[in-house]
């Protein structure tokens, strides 16, 4: 039996190839849109992709299952669980086989058994893998977003990301029952091969280790260790991070049928003079340079999403899906442009109308135009303005982070919601933004500047520096107790 893991750092997403060397057949589970990586791996292993499947209708990336099956001629398997609201709209047209709890199929000598595991989503399934050439007991489980290393899938996403009101607690109860069944029916030695790792918004405490065992997770994973249902529900729903806005869009795309790309296509490079008219027309222009470079000088009206490990996440929060947009990116290497296009396509942001090289900023200056800047301030400055009220300080971290500890009296507006809550930002005083260590607050400052709030500075040291310096910290429970 062959097992290979593919991992996308920006999505914190894992997909898997399970093959049979004897028959030359292979199954790919939870593929993303970059399907060439699976084709290369199959060739390297001397197998052909004959089966393609996924554990559920994904919310955090565009599925590559449809395109991979189409490209290879593989049989597509999709969940038939969850009821009509959670049916794949393209299943019949794609010739997919709908699988349900207890169904099995073979990939050469490898046996795959389906287990329905609702909770994260109603249609979620996992795949129990047995190497039939060597054993009659399962070796591992492809768990998708059901069980991770150190965590379990979120039952709140349907309500918080996809808008299905009143489903959080019911989802948590389903998840509890699914986990109880899972831990009772499978041996402790079985390996767990999850669909996400540390950094994913599909959980709140995912481990960075690529795989684990059921026995280990029973001891140290709260989702599998907790045996009281009420405690489980309360614990699993508490402290979950805000789901990125693009999750709802991903659900729709993956349910109705992702568009077949046929490869990632580069948009045209734009002439430098074109940026001015685009900004005047209100076009979205994303400057992908590092935050320090953007803060030192940028074209007014652009927003900053550095092309780093968090690029995909923040693009999903801040870039619209319903219109074209443009990038400013270092074009000295074609690979950097290709990488950005790929990253955006992974979450369905395909409407890149064009890109500008970073030299467009120098050209802007050379024509005598004013550039924008985002000054940084230090801890002492923040301490002073909190005392004298001369500036408005905003914490742009997630709400769970803010509740766990924040600067005294400082309100919370997570960076992804800033553009929707501009009316809460005062215009009569400077605005000081901070996050944990300065990365998110730099993005947030660019969002405010692009929306006409010009007097903005970034406290780059953030909450980490504030706490390390032993300055006073307030918690959400402190405020509740003070007003009780």
Secondary structure, DSSP 8 states (H G I E B T S, - for coil): -EEEEEEETTTTEEEEEEEETTTTEEEEES-BS-THHHHHHHHHHT-EEEEEE-SS--SSS-B-HHHHHHHHT-EEEEE--S-GGG--TTTTTTT-EEE-TT-EEEETTEEEEEEE-TTSSTT-EEEEEEETTT-SS--EEEEETSB-SS-B--SSHHHHTT--TT-HHHHHHHHHHHHHHHHHHS-TT-EEEESB-TT-TT-SS--SSS-EEHHHHHHH-HHHH---HHHHHHHHHTT-----THHHHHHHHHHH-----SS-----B--TTHHHHHHHTT-EEEE-S-HHHHHH-B-TT-EE--SSTTHHHHHHHHS-SSS-EEEEE-TTSHHHHHHHHHHHHTTT---EEEEEETHHHHHHHHTT---B---EE-HHHHHHHHHH--EEEEE-S-HHHHHH-EETT-EE--GGGGGG-GGGS-SSSEEEEE-SSSHHHHHHHHHHHHTT---EEEETTHHHHHHHTT--EE-HHHHHHHH-
